[in-house]
Amino acid sequence: GVGAALVRAVEDAARALGLSAVDLHAQTHALGFYERLGYTEYGPEFMDAGIPHRAMRRAL
């Protein structure tokens, strides 16, 4: 639950700044974690530091 709590804290901070969405680059093995928190994949898979990633977004 610590990971989810950290993501929620970032979302709360983003809301406090008046942002309407949060975007992130998730390692592909972690997509399910972010999907369970309401994030949606967009765009093609890409490599970062030799690890496959996908861009994800969640509206706040």
Summary of the structure (lengths in Angstrom):
residues: 60
radius of gyration: 11.8
end to end distance: 20.1
largest distance: 34.2
contacts: 136
relative contact order: 0.26
helix: 40%
strand: 42%
